[in-house]
Amino acid sequence: MIDGFSEQIRDALISFRQVLGNDEKVAKFWAEDFPANMGILAKNAPNDGHFVGGKYSLADVQFYYLISTLVDHDKSEPILEKYENLRKIRDAVANNERIKEHVKNRKPVH
């Protein structure tokens, strides 16, 4: 199950990276691709703040990385507003003390 979520998250990140620099393709990503990916994830994710088994997994961290590295948070937030279960996962990872410490001390990823 973790592999399935991880692959969907990876697909969304690859799609995003492939369109950077092309305004038309970026617009399509936000209008079609990102919402479709989030819909697939939301359809299969529980509503307990984690993708699998009620505890942190690689899929949770990958999802947080995807959401936290997207440049246009103003475009991702309205899409995530539709999916309480995905917001709970993002927030659970974002509020984890070890993750917060790592983010605070890591070198820029861009």
BELNORTA-V884529 format. One record per helix or strand of 2 or more residues. SS is the DSSP state (H for helix, E for strand). FROM is the first residue (numbers start at 1). LEN is the number of residues. Records with the same first field share a line. If there is no record, write none. Layout:
SS: FROM-LEN  FROM-LEN
This chain:
H: 2-18  23-22  58-12  73-8  84-11  97-9
